[in-house]
């Protein structure tokens, strides 16, 4: 269990806020889950109080021990879930920002899979087992539509993701003013270690994987632009890297260069629309995810600054 030392400038911070600031957990909700499970120590003391006040020089350690299924289900059940579509084989939800789709890093972090599993067990208490599998990912700080399989039949949708035949649309607020009304970014990407935590970068000519993003300008502000985007491919961090390459990183994108100066901002990226076809019947399904309140507030803040 490695320790991290609290700096002088961090003295007086709440423990849950500090855990998020230091990127130990993606959200205060996830940090509280770990605290409730007794996975966090300050010095030699196990701390379960989220508002515990830290002092400069405190040594904070987080255990990588996994939360029990019972703890995960209890925590997940307390988190509201907005269902956009559901049938016997599939479920599409509006993912909140700050929640990972599947478990990564510290296993105490609450995930979309946990939330959906808890929802299904409460909805169908007599069901023998709960099968759930994420068919694609959104970044932790991205909100919006996510599809999960409830059966092996539902898993067949993953073929549509691999073939890039699913219609995926996003809303983003980017820094700076884009003068073009619309455009297409066609730039191959490659994964790797590129410094400062960056995992994806533009690839050299003839290398990497093809990635294509289309954008339309919806609104222009004094120092930002509201975009609607459609991706032909679904590469890791595709939209974030493409927009940063134009010199217009997404607001709140600490990894690829967006300043975080808009009130209440997080990564200003939302998956607003998914269209796919059911594997058993071929029926078209369209899922529209309403903008969360924090992104509405960010847009209002941009408009007020004009």
Phi and psi in degrees as GROMACS dihedral restraints (atoms count N, CA, C in turn):
[ dihedral_restraints ]
;  ai    aj    ak    al  type     phi  dphi    fc
    3     4     5     6     1   -77.4    20    10
    4     5     6     7     1   154.0    20    10
    6     7     8     9     1  -112.6    20    10
    7     8     9    10     1   149.9    20    10
    9    10    11    12     1  -124.1    20    10
   10    11    12    13     1   134.0    20    10
   12    13    14    15     1   -92.7    20    10
   13    14    15    16     1   134.6    20    10
   15    16    17    18     1   -74.5    20    10
   16    17    18    19     1   127.4    20    10
   18    19    20    21     1   -81.6    20    10
   19    20    21    22     1   163.5    20    10
   21    22    23    24     1   -58.0    20    10
   22    23    24    25     1   -40.8    20    10
   24    25    26    27     1   -67.8    20    10
   25    26    27    28     1   -14.6    20    10
   27    28    29    30     1   -99.1    20    10
   28    29    30    31     1    -2.7    20    10
   30    31    32    33     1   -58.7    20    10
   31    32    33    34     1   135.2    20    10
   33    34    35    36     1    94.0    20    10
   34    35    36    37     1    -8.6    20    10
   36    37    38    39     1   -72.2    20    10
   37    38    39    40     1   148.4    20    10
   39    40    41    42     1   -65.2    20    10
   40    41    42    43     1   146.4    20    10
   42    43    44    45     1   -61.4    20    10
   43    44    45    46     1   -43.7    20    10
   45    46    47    48     1   -64.6    20    10
   46    47    48    49     1   -38.1    20    10
   48    49    50    51     1   -66.5    20    10
   49    50    51    52     1   -39.5    20    10
   51    52    53    54     1   -64.6    20    10
   52    53    54    55     1   -41.4    20    10
   54    55    56    57     1   -61.5    20    10
   55    56    57    58     1   -35.2    20    10
   57    58    59    60     1   -75.7    20    10
   58    59    60    61     1   -42.4    20    10
   60    61    62    63     1   -58.9    20    10
   61    62    63    64     1   -40.6    20    10
   63    64    65    66     1   -83.7    20    10
   64    65    66    67     1     5.7    20    10
   66    67    68    69     1    61.6    20    10
   67    68    69    70     1    28.3    20    10
   69    70    71    72     1   -71.1    20    10
   70    71    72    73     1   -38.2    20    10
   72    73    74    75     1  -132.7    20    10
   73    74    75    76     1   155.0    20    10
   75    76    77    78     1   -78.6    20    10
   76    77    78    79     1   -21.6    20    10
   78    79    80    81     1  -150.9    20    10
   79    80    81    82     1   161.6    20    10
   81    82    83    84     1   -66.9    20    10
   82    83    84    85     1   -29.3    20    10
   84    85    86    87     1   -63.0    20    10
   85    86    87    88     1   -43.4    20    10
   87    88    89    90     1   -67.2    20    10
   88    89    90    91     1   -39.1    20    10
   90    91    92    93     1   -62.5    20    10
   91    92    93    94     1   -41.0    20    10
   93    94    95    96     1   -64.1    20    10
   94    95    96    97     1   -35.2    20    10
   96    97    98    99     1   -60.1    20    10
   97    98    99   100     1   -43.1    20    10
   99   100   101   102     1   -68.0    20    10
  100   101   102   103     1   -39.5    20    10
  102   103   104   105     1   -63.5    20    10
  103   104   105   106     1   -46.5    20    10
  105   106   107   108     1   -60.1    20    10
  106   107   108   109     1   -31.5    20    10
  108   109   110   111     1   -84.9    20    10
  109   110   111   112     1    -1.1    20    10
  111   112   113   114     1    74.2    20    10
  112   113   114   115     1    29.5    20    10
  114   115   116   117     1   -95.0    20    10
  115   116   117   118     1    -0.3    20    10
  117   118   119   120     1  -116.8    20    10
  118   119   120   121     1   133.1    20    10
  120   121   122   123     1  -122.0    20    10
  121   122   123   124     1   141.0    20    10
  123   124   125   126     1  -115.5    20    10
  124   125   126   127     1   110.0    20    10
  126   127   128   129     1    66.6    20    10
  127   128   129   130     1  -129.7    20    10
  129   130   131   132     1   -95.4    20    10
  130   131   132   133     1     1.6    20    10
  132   133   134   135     1  -100.6    20    10
  133   134   135   136     1   131.2    20    10
  135   136   137   138     1   -79.1    20    10
  136   137   138   139     1   124.8    20    10
  138   139   140   141     1  -113.3    20    10
  139   140   141   142     1   132.5    20    10
  141   142   143   144     1  -118.4    20    10
  142   143   144   145     1     2.3    20    10
  144   145   146   147     1   -96.0    20    10
  145   146   147   148     1   117.6    20    10
  147   148   149   150     1   -62.1    20    10
  148   149   150   151     1   -36.4    20    10
  150   151   152   153     1   -90.2    20    10
  151   152   153   154     1    14.7    20    10
  153   154   155   156     1   -53.4    20    10
  154   155   156   157     1   128.6    20    10
  156   157   158   159     1   -88.0    20    10
  157   158   159   160     1   123.8    20    10
  159   160   161   162     1   -86.5    20    10
  160   161   162   163     1   152.8    20    10
  162   163   164   165     1  -117.3    20    10
  163   164   165   166     1   152.5    20    10
  165   166   167   168     1   -58.9    20    10
  166   167   168   169     1   133.4    20    10
  168   169   170   171     1    92.9    20    10
  169   170   171   172     1    -9.3    20    10
  171   172   173   174     1   -60.7    20    10
  172   173   174   175     1   140.0    20    10
  174   175   176   177     1  -102.1    20    10
  175   176   177   178     1   116.1    20    10
  177   178   179   180     1  -105.9    20    10
  178   179   180   181     1   131.2    20    10
  180   181   182   183     1  -129.9    20    10
  181   182   183   184     1   140.5    20    10
  183   184   185   186     1  -121.2    20    10
  184   185   186   187     1   125.5    20    10
  186   187   188   189     1   -74.6    20    10
  187   188   189   190     1   144.0    20    10
  189   190   191   192     1   -91.5    20    10
  190   191   192   193     1     9.5    20    10
  192   193   194   195     1   -59.3    20    10
  193   194   195   196     1   139.8    20    10
  195   196   197   198     1   -78.0    20    10
  196   197   198   199     1   140.9    20    10
  198   199   200   201     1   -63.8    20    10
  199   200   201   202     1   146.2    20    10
  201   202   203   204     1   -68.1    20    10
  202   203   204   205     1   155.2    20    10
  204   205   206   207     1   -58.7    20    10
  205   206   207   208     1   -35.9    20    10
  207   208   209   210     1   -65.7    20    10
  208   209   210   211     1   -42.3    20    10
  210   211   212   213     1   -65.2    20    10
  211   212   213   214     1   -43.9    20    10
  213   214   215   216     1   -59.4    20    10
  214   215   216   217     1   -44.6    20    10
  216   217   218   219     1   -66.1    20    10
  217   218   219   220     1   -39.3    20    10
  219   220   221   222     1   -63.4    20    10
  220   221   222   223     1   -46.6    20    10
  222   223   224   225     1   -65.7    20    10
  223   224   225   226     1   -44.1    20    10
  225   226   227   228     1   -62.7    20    10
  226   227   228   229     1   -36.4    20    10
  228   229   230   231     1   -67.4    20    10
  229   230   231   232     1   -19.2    20    10
  231   232   233   234     1   -85.3    20    10
  232   233   234   235     1   -11.2    20    10
  234   235   236   237     1   -95.2    20    10
  235   236   237   238     1   124.4    20    10
  237   238   239   240     1   -64.3    20    10
  238   239   240   241     1   143.8    20    10
  240   241   242   243     1  -124.5    20    10
  241   242   243   244     1   122.9    20    10
  243   244   245   246     1   -99.6    20    10
  244   245   246   247     1   109.5    20    10
  246   247   248   249     1   -89.2    20    10
  247   248   249   250     1   126.1    20    10
  249   250   251   252     1   -95.6    20    10
  250   251   252   253     1   -30.8    20    10
  252   253   254   255     1  -159.5    20    10
  253   254   255   256     1   144.0    20    10
  255   256   257   258     1  -154.6    20    10
  256   257   258   259     1   136.4    20    10
  258   259   260   261     1  -139.4    20    10
  259   260   261   262     1  -164.7    20    10
  261   262   263   264     1   -67.4    20    10
  262   263   264   265     1   -22.1    20    10
  264   265   266   267     1  -114.6    20    10
  265   266   267   268     1   -20.0    20    10
  267   268   269   270     1  -137.4    20    10
  268   269   270   271     1   156.4    20    10
  270   271   272   273     1  -143.9    20    10
  271   272   273   274     1   136.4    20    10
  273   274   275   276     1  -120.4    20    10
  274   275   276   277     1   128.3    20    10
  276   277   278   279     1  -124.1    20    10
  277   278   279   280     1   164.7    20    10
  279   280   281   282     1   -95.5    20    10
  280   281   282   283     1    98.4    20    10
  282   283   284   285     1   -68.8    20    10
  283   284   285   286     1   131.1    20    10
  285   286   287   288     1   -76.2    20    10
  286   287   288   289     1   151.7    20    10
  288   289   290   291     1   -66.5    20    10
  289   290   291   292     1   148.4    20    10
  291   292   293   294     1    91.7    20    10
  292   293   294   295     1     1.3    20    10
  294   295   296   297     1  -121.2    20    10
  295   296   297   298     1   126.4    20    10
  297   298   299   300     1   -72.7    20    10
  298   299   300   301     1   151.6    20    10
  300   301   302   303     1   -71.7    20    10
  301   302   303   304     1   -46.1    20    10
  303   304   305   306     1  -129.1    20    10
  304   305   306   307     1   165.6    20    10
  306   307   308   309     1   -67.2    20    10
  307   308   309   310     1   130.4    20    10
  309   310   311   312     1  -142.5    20    10
  310   311   312   313     1   153.3    20    10
  312   313   314   315     1    61.8    20    10
  313   314   315   316     1  -129.6    20    10
  315   316   317   318     1   -66.3    20    10
  316   317   318   319     1   123.9    20    10
  318   319   320   321     1   -73.7    20    10
  319   320   321   322     1    -5.0    20    10
  321   322   323   324     1   -75.4    20    10
  322   323   324   325     1   -16.2    20    10
  324   325   326   327     1   -65.7    20    10
  325   326   327   328     1   130.8    20    10
  327   328   329   330     1   -67.0    20    10
  328   329   330   331     1   141.6    20    10
  330   331   332   333     1  -125.1    20    10
  331   332   333   334     1   165.1    20    10
  333   334   335   336     1   -61.0    20    10
  334   335   336   337     1   -39.9    20    10
  336   337   338   339     1   -58.7    20    10
  337   338   339   340     1   -42.6    20    10
  339   340   341   342     1   -59.9    20    10
  340   341   342   343     1   -45.8    20    10
  342   343   344   345     1   -62.6    20    10
  343   344   345   346     1   -44.1    20    10
  345   346   347   348     1   -69.2    20    10
  346   347   348   349     1   -41.1    20    10
  348   349   350   351     1   -61.0    20    10
  349   350   351   352     1   -43.0    20    10
  351   352   353   354     1   -63.2    20    10
  352   353   354   355     1   -42.7    20    10
  354   355   356   357     1   -59.8    20    10
  355   356   357   358     1   -45.7    20    10
  357   358   359   360     1   -68.6    20    10
  358   359   360   361     1   -36.7    20    10
  360   361   362   363     1   -69.2    20    10
  361   362   363   364     1   -32.7    20    10
  363   364   365   366     1   -74.9    20    10
  364   365   366   367     1   -34.5    20    10
  366   367   368   369     1   -75.8    20    10
  367   368   369   370     1   -35.8    20    10
  369   370   371   372     1  -124.5    20    10
  370   371   372   373     1    69.9    20    10
  372   373   374   375     1   -62.3    20    10
  373   374   375   376     1   -23.0    20    10
  375   376   377   378     1   -89.6    20    10
  376   377   378   379     1    -4.5    20    10
  378   379   380   381     1   -66.5    20    10
  379   380   381   382     1   142.7    20    10
  381   382   383   384     1   -69.1    20    10
  382   383   384   385     1   -46.5    20    10
  384   385   386   387     1  -141.5    20    10
  385   386   387   388     1   162.8    20    10
  387   388   389   390     1  -120.7    20    10
  388   389   390   391     1   105.1    20    10
  390   391   392   393     1   -90.4    20    10
  391   392   393   394     1   126.8    20    10
  393   394   395   396     1  -149.6    20    10
  394   395   396   397     1   132.3    20    10
  396   397   398   399     1  -144.3    20    10
  397   398   399   400     1   128.2    20    10
  399   400   401   402     1   -71.9    20    10
  400   401   402   403     1   133.9    20    10
  402   403   404   405     1   -97.5    20    10
  403   404   405   406     1   -13.3    20    10
  405   406   407   408     1  -161.1    20    10
  406   407   408   409     1   177.3    20    10
  408   409   410   411     1  -125.3    20    10
  409   410   411   412     1   154.4    20    10
  411   412   413   414     1  -123.6    20    10
  412   413   414   415     1   148.9    20    10
  414   415   416   417     1   -58.2    20    10
  415   416   417   418     1   154.0    20    10
  417   418   419   420     1   -51.2    20    10
  418   419   420   421     1   -45.4    20    10
  420   421   422   423     1   -88.9    20    10
  421   422   423   424     1     3.8    20    10
  423   424   425   426     1   -92.8    20    10
  424   425   426   427     1   136.5    20    10
  426   427   428   429     1  -102.3    20    10
  427   428   429   430     1   170.1    20    10
  429   430   431   432     1   120.6    20    10
  430   431   432   433     1  -166.5    20    10
  432   433   434   435     1   -67.5    20    10
  433   434   435   436     1   127.2    20    10
  435   436   437   438     1  -134.0    20    10
  436   437   438   439     1   135.9    20    10
  438   439   440   441     1  -106.5    20    10
  439   440   441   442     1   135.0    20    10
  441   442   443   444     1  -129.2    20    10
  442   443   444   445     1   148.5    20    10
  444   445   446   447     1   -89.9    20    10
  445   446   447   448     1   140.4    20    10
  447   448   449   450     1  -105.7    20    10
  448   449   450   451     1    -0.1    20    10
  450   451   452   453     1  -160.3    20    10
  451   452   453   454     1   171.1    20    10
  453   454   455   456     1   -63.9    20    10
  454   455   456   457     1   -32.6    20    10
  456   457   458   459     1   -62.8    20    10
  457   458   459   460     1   -44.8    20    10
  459   460   461   462     1   -61.7    20    10
  460   461   462   463     1   -30.7    20    10
  462   463   464   465     1   -60.2    20    10
  463   464   465   466     1   -23.0    20    10
  465   466   467   468     1   -64.3    20    10
  466   467   468   469     1   -18.1    20    10
  468   469   470   471     1   -60.8    20    10
  469   470   471   472     1   -26.9    20    10
  471   472   473   474     1   -57.7    20    10
  472   473   474   475     1   -27.7    20    10
  474   475   476   477     1   -62.6    20    10
  475   476   477   478     1   -36.6    20    10
  477   478   479   480     1   -67.7    20    10
  478   479   480   481     1   -35.5    20    10
  480   481   482   483     1   -65.8    20    10
  481   482   483   484     1   -43.9    20    10
  483   484   485   486     1   -64.8    20    10
  484   485   486   487     1   -32.3    20    10
  486   487   488   489     1   -87.4    20    10
  487   488   489   490     1    -0.8    20    10
  489   490   491   492     1    58.8    20    10
  490   491   492   493     1    33.6    20    10
  492   493   494   495     1   -96.1    20    10
  493   494   495   496     1    -2.9    20    10
  495   496   497   498     1   -85.5    20    10
  496   497   498   499     1   132.9    20    10
  498   499   500   501     1   -79.5    20    10
  499   500   501   502     1   113.2    20    10
  501   502   503   504     1  -120.8    20    10
  502   503   504   505     1   123.6    20    10
  504   505   506   507     1  -128.2    20    10
  505   506   507   508     1   146.9    20    10
  507   508   509   510     1  -132.7    20    10
  508   509   510   511     1   162.1    20    10
  510   511   512   513     1  -120.1    20    10
  511   512   513   514     1   136.6    20    10
  513   514   515   516     1  -143.5    20    10
  514   515   516   517     1   149.3    20    10
  516   517   518   519     1  -109.1    20    10
  517   518   519   520     1   123.6    20    10
  519   520   521   522     1  -114.2    20    10
  520   521   522   523     1   158.1    20    10
  522   523   524   525     1   -76.8    20    10
  523   524   525   526     1   145.7    20    10
  525   526   527   528     1    81.0    20    10
  526   527   528   529     1   169.4    20    10
  528   529   530   531     1  -104.0    20    10
  529   530   531   532     1   122.3    20    10
  531   532   533   534     1   -90.9    20    10
  532   533   534   535     1   121.9    20    10
  534   535   536   537     1   -80.6    20    10
  535   536   537   538     1   -32.8    20    10
  537   538   539   540     1   -66.5    20    10
  538   539   540   541     1   146.4    20    10
  540   541   542   543     1   -76.2    20    10
  541   542   543   544     1   -30.9    20    10
  543   544   545   546     1  -157.4    20    10
  544   545   546   547     1   163.4    20    10
  546   547   548   549     1  -171.7    20    10
  547   548   549   550     1   169.1    20    10
  549   550   551   552     1  -128.3    20    10
  550   551   552   553     1   131.9    20    10
  552   553   554   555     1  -107.7    20    10
  553   554   555   556     1   115.1    20    10
  555   556   557   558     1  -117.5    20    10
  556   557   558   559     1   102.7    20    10
  558   559   560   561     1  -148.2    20    10
  559   560   561   562     1   121.1    20    10
  561   562   563   564     1   -68.2    20    10
  562   563   564   565     1   147.7    20    10
  564   565   566   567     1  -125.0    20    10
  565   566   567   568     1   152.8    20    10
  567   568   569   570     1  -134.6    20    10
  568   569   570   571     1   148.5    20    10
  570   571   572   573     1   -93.1    20    10
  571   572   573   574     1   153.6    20    10
  573   574   575   576     1   167.8    20    10
  574   575   576   577     1  -164.7    20    10
  576   577   578   579     1  -110.5    20    10
  577   578   579   580     1   109.9    20    10
  579   580   581   582     1  -115.2    20    10
  580   581   582   583     1    17.6    20    10
  582   583   584   585     1    86.2    20    10
  583   584   585   586     1   149.0    20    10
  585   586   587   588     1    57.9    20    10
  586   587   588   589     1    28.5    20    10
  588   589   590   591     1    84.8    20    10
  589   590   591   592     1    -0.9    20    10
  591   592   593   594     1   -72.2    20    10
  592   593   594   595     1   131.9    20    10
  594   595   596   597     1  -108.9    20    10
  595   596   597   598     1   -12.0    20    10
  597   598   599   600     1  -136.5    20    10
  598   599   600   601     1   144.2    20    10
  600   601   602   603     1  -151.1    20    10
  601   602   603   604     1   159.4    20    10
  603   604   605   606     1   -58.6    20    10
  604   605   606   607     1   139.0    20    10
  606   607   608   609     1   -91.8    20    10
  607   608   609   610     1   156.1    20    10
  609   610   611   612     1   -67.0    20    10
  610   611   612   613     1   159.0    20    10
  612   613   614   615     1   -54.2    20    10
  613   614   615   616     1   127.5    20    10
  615   616   617   618     1    84.3    20    10
  616   617   618   619     1     1.0    20    10
  618   619   620   621     1  -120.1    20    10
  619   620   621   622     1   174.3    20    10
  621   622   623   624     1    73.4    20    10
  622   623   624   625     1  -168.8    20    10
  624   625   626   627     1  -113.3    20    10
  625   626   627   628     1   139.1    20    10
  627   628   629   630     1   -61.2    20    10
  628   629   630   631     1   135.7    20    10
  630   631   632   633     1  -139.9    20    10
  631   632   633   634     1   130.9    20    10
  633   634   635   636     1  -130.8    20    10
  634   635   636   637     1   127.8    20    10
  636   637   638   639     1  -128.8    20    10
  637   638   639   640     1   129.2    20    10
  639   640   641   642     1  -104.9    20    10
  640   641   642   643     1   142.5    20    10
  642   643   644   645     1  -137.0    20    10
  643   644   645   646     1   151.2    20    10
  645   646   647   648     1  -131.3    20    10
  646   647   648   649     1   136.9    20    10
  648   649   650   651     1   -79.9    20    10
  649   650   651   652     1   127.1    20    10
  651   652   653   654     1   -98.0    20    10
  652   653   654   655     1   -45.5    20    10
  654   655   656   657     1  -147.8    20    10
  655   656   657   658     1   148.3    20    10
  657   658   659   660     1  -116.8    20    10
  658   659   660   661     1   139.9    20    10
  660   661   662   663     1  -120.8    20    10
  661   662   663   664     1  -175.5    20    10
  663   664   665   666     1   -59.6    20    10
  664   665   666   667     1   -43.7    20    10
  666   667   668   669     1  -136.1    20    10
  667   668   669   670     1    21.1    20    10
  669   670   671   672     1  -155.1    20    10
  670   671   672   673     1   166.3    20    10
  672   673   674   675     1  -138.2    20    10
  673   674   675   676     1   136.8    20    10
  675   676   677   678     1   -94.7    20    10
  676   677   678   679     1   125.5    20    10
  678   679   680   681     1  -119.5    20    10
  679   680   681   682     1   151.0    20    10
  681   682   683   684     1  -111.9    20    10
  682   683   684   685     1   135.5    20    10
  684   685   686   687     1  -129.1    20    10
  685   686   687   688     1   149.7    20    10
  687   688   689   690     1  -130.6    20    10
  688   689   690   691     1   129.9    20    10
  690   691   692   693     1  -105.5    20    10
  691   692   693   694     1   134.5    20    10
  693   694   695   696     1   -85.4    20    10
  694   695   696   697     1   -27.6    20    10
  696   697   698   699     1  -122.8    20    10
  697   698   699   700     1   164.2    20    10
  699   700   701   702     1  -126.9    20    10
  700   701   702   703     1    55.9    20    10
  702   703   704   705     1   -73.6    20    10
  703   704   705   706     1   154.7    20    10
  705   706   707   708     1   -56.5    20    10
  706   707   708   709     1   128.3    20    10
  708   709   710   711     1    58.6    20    10
  709   710   711   712     1    21.1    20    10
  711   712   713   714     1   -54.8    20    10
  712   713   714   715     1   -54.2    20    10
  714   715   716   717     1   -62.8    20    10
  715   716   717   718     1   -41.5    20    10
  717   718   719   720     1   -63.3    20    10
  718   719   720   721     1   -45.7    20    10
  720   721   722   723     1   -71.4    20    10
  721   722   723   724     1   -40.6    20    10
  723   724   725   726     1   -60.6    20    10
  724   725   726   727     1   -47.8    20    10
  726   727   728   729     1   -68.2    20    10
  727   728   729   730     1   -37.3    20    10
  729   730   731   732     1   -63.1    20    10
  730   731   732   733     1   -34.7    20    10
  732   733   734   735     1   -66.5    20    10
  733   734   735   736     1   -23.6    20    10
  735   736   737   738     1   -82.3    20    10
  736   737   738   739     1    -6.9    20    10
  738   739   740   741     1    86.5    20    10
  739   740   741   742     1    15.2    20    10
  741   742   743   744     1  -130.6    20    10
  742   743   744   745     1    68.2    20    10
  744   745   746   747     1   -64.1    20    10
  745   746   747   748     1   156.6    20    10
  747   748   749   750     1   -66.9    20    10
  748   749   750   751     1   138.1    20    10
  750   751   752   753     1   -56.9    20    10
  751   752   753   754     1   133.4    20    10
  753   754   755   756     1    83.3    20    10
  754   755   756   757     1     3.8    20    10
  756   757   758   759     1   -85.8    20    10
  757   758   759   760     1    93.2    20    10
  759   760   761   762     1   -71.8    20    10
  760   761   762   763     1   -20.3    20    10
  762   763   764   765     1   -82.0    20    10
  763   764   765   766     1   -40.6    20    10
  765   766   767   768     1  -112.5    20    10
  766   767   768   769     1    15.1    20    10
  768   769   770   771     1   109.3    20    10
  769   770   771   772     1    11.2    20    10
  771   772   773   774     1   -85.1    20    10
  772   773   774   775     1   131.3    20    10
  774   775   776   777     1   -67.1    20    10
  775   776   777   778     1   155.6    20    10
  777   778   779   780     1  -115.0    20    10
  778   779   780   781     1    51.5    20    10
  780   781   782   783     1  -104.5    20    10
  781   782   783   784     1     5.4    20    10
  783   784   785   786     1   -92.9    20    10
  784   785   786   787     1   132.8    20    10
  786   787   788   789     1   -50.7    20    10
  787   788   789   790     1   128.7    20    10
  789   790   791   792     1    70.2    20    10
  790   791   792   793     1    18.4    20    10
  792   793   794   795     1   -76.3    20    10
  793   794   795   796     1   148.4    20    10
  795   796   797   798     1  -132.4    20    10
  796   797   798   799     1  -166.2    20    10
  798   799   800   801     1   -60.7    20    10
  799   800   801   802     1   117.3    20    10
  801   802   803   804     1   -86.1    20    10
  802   803   804   805     1    63.4    20    10
  804   805   806   807     1  -136.0    20    10
  805   806   807   808     1   129.2    20    10
  807   808   809   810     1  -136.9    20    10
  808   809   810   811     1   129.0    20    10
  810   811   812   813     1   -83.4    20    10
  811   812   813   814     1   101.6    20    10
  813   814   815   816     1   -92.9    20    10
  814   815   816   817     1   -17.8    20    10
  816   817   818   819     1  -153.5    20    10
  817   818   819   820     1   136.3    20    10
  819   820   821   822     1  -134.6    20    10
  820   821   822   823     1   134.6    20    10
  822   823   824   825     1  -127.4    20    10
  823   824   825   826     1   126.9    20    10
  825   826   827   828     1  -146.3    20    10
  826   827   828   829     1   176.3    20    10
  828   829   830   831     1  -121.1    20    10
  829   830   831   832     1   133.6    20    10
  831   832   833   834     1   -64.1    20    10
  832   833   834   835     1   135.4    20    10
  834   835   836   837     1   -68.4    20    10
  835   836   837   838     1   -25.8    20    10
  837   838   839   840     1   -90.1    20    10
  838   839   840   841     1   -31.7    20    10
  840   841   842   843     1  -118.2    20    10
  841   842   843   844     1   -17.6    20    10
  843   844   845   846     1    80.3    20    10
  844   845   846   847     1     2.8    20    10
  846   847   848   849     1   -64.9    20    10
  847   848   849   850     1   138.4    20    10
  849   850   851   852     1   -76.8    20    10
  850   851   852   853     1   135.9    20    10
  852   853   854   855     1  -125.6    20    10
  853   854   855   856     1   130.2    20    10
  855   856   857   858     1  -118.2    20    10
  856   857   858   859     1   126.2    20    10
  858   859   860   861     1  -115.3    20    10
  859   860   861   862     1   123.2    20    10
  861   862   863   864     1  -116.1    20    10
  862   863   864   865     1   124.0    20    10
  864   865   866   867     1  -103.6    20    10
  865   866   867   868     1   114.0    20    10
  867   868   869   870     1   -59.2    20    10
  868   869   870   871     1   147.7    20    10
  870   871   872   873     1   -62.4    20    10
  871   872   873   874     1   135.8    20    10
  873   874   875   876     1   -72.1    20    10
  874   875   876   877     1   160.4    20    10
  876   877   878   879     1   -60.4    20    10
  877   878   879   880     1   -35.6    20    10
  879   880   881   882     1   -66.6    20    10
  880   881   882   883     1   -35.0    20    10
  882   883   884   885     1   -74.8    20    10
  883   884   885   886     1   -33.9    20    10
  885   886   887   888     1   -60.0    20    10
  886   887   888   889     1   -40.6    20    10
  888   889   890   891     1   -65.9    20    10
  889   890   891   892     1   -38.4    20    10
  891   892   893   894     1   -63.7    20    10
  892   893   894   895     1   -40.6    20    10
  894   895   896   897     1   -65.9    20    10
  895   896   897   898     1   -43.5    20    10
  897   898   899   900     1   -60.4    20    10
  898   899   900   901     1   -39.5    20    10
  900   901   902   903     1   -63.9    20    10
  901   902   903   904     1   -40.7    20    10
  903   904   905   906     1   -62.9    20    10
  904   905   906   907     1   -42.7    20    10
  906   907   908   909     1   -64.4    20    10
  907   908   909   910     1   -37.4    20    10
  909   910   911   912     1   -68.3    20    10
  910   911   912   913     1   -26.0    20    10
  912   913   914   915     1   -83.7    20    10
  913   914   915   916     1    -7.4    20    10
